[in-house]
């Protein structure tokens, strides 16, 4: 069986396209790794926030805090129960 070849130009064209696709796949992989790291960092910060919220709840009870001023209002029992259900 004789081996036939595509033209040099066709070969270069297809090689170029495959290389572009490989580069894109590599970049996607890098993005996914970065995304995974950011998701882990976000989860860590959520846990830290939960600890702070628990400490404040133990000290002040069920409250709503204005994050701009630090002022707080007591949360009504009904509101607190709805928050727990969510």
C-alpha positions in Angstrom: 0.0 0.0 0.0 1.5 3.3 -1.0 1.4 6.2 1.4 -0.1 9.4 0.2 0.4 12.8 1.7 -1.6 16.0 2.0 0.1 19.1 0.8 2.6 20.9 3.0 0.3 23.9 3.2 -2.6 21.6 4.3 -0.4 19.9 6.9 0.7 23.2 8.3 -2.8 24.5 8.4 -4.1 21.5 10.3 -1.1 21.5 12.7 -1.7 25.1 13.4 -5.3 24.6 14.2 -4.6 21.6 16.5 -1.9 23.6 18.3 -4.4 26.5 18.8 -6.9 24.1 20.3 -4.3 22.5 22.6 -3.3 26.0 23.8 -6.9 26.8 24.6 -7.4 23.5 26.4 -4.3 24.3 28.5 -5.6 27.7 29.4 -9.0 26.2 30.3 -7.2 23.9 32.6 -5.3 26.8 34.2 -8.6 28.7 34.7 -10.2 25.6 36.3 -7.3 25.2 38.8 -7.6 28.9 39.6 -11.3 28.6 40.0 -10.9 25.6 42.3 -8.5 27.6 44.5 -10.8 30.6 44.6 -13.8 28.3 45.6 -11.7 26.8 48.4 -10.7 30.3 49.6 -14.3 31.4 49.5 -15.5 28.4 51.5 -12.8 29.2 54.1 -14.0 32.8 54.4 -17.6 31.6 54.7 -16.5 29.4 57.6 -14.7 32.4 59.3 -17.8 34.5 58.9 -20.0 31.8 60.5 -17.7 31.8 63.5 -17.9 35.6 63.8 -21.7 35.4 63.5 -21.9 32.7 66.1 -19.8 34.8 68.5 -21.9 37.9 67.9 -25.1 35.9 68.4 -23.9 34.5 71.7 -23.0 38.0 72.9 -25.9 40.0 71.5 -28.6 37.4 70.7 -30.4 37.5 67.4 -29.7 40.8 65.8 -29.5 42.5 62.4 -26.3 44.5 61.9 -25.9 47.5 59.6 -22.5 46.7 58.1 -22.0 50.4 57.2 -22.4 51.8 60.7 -22.2 48.8 63.1 -25.6 49.7 64.5 -27.8 46.7 65.2 -31.4 46.0 65.9 -32.8 43.1 67.7 -34.3 40.5 65.4 -37.9 39.5 66.2 -38.3 35.8 67.1 -40.5 35.2 64.1 -37.7 36.7 61.8 -35.1 34.5 63.5 -37.2 31.4 62.9 -37.6 32.2 59.2 -33.8 32.7 58.9 -33.2 29.3 60.4 -35.7 27.7 58.0 -33.9 29.1 55.0 
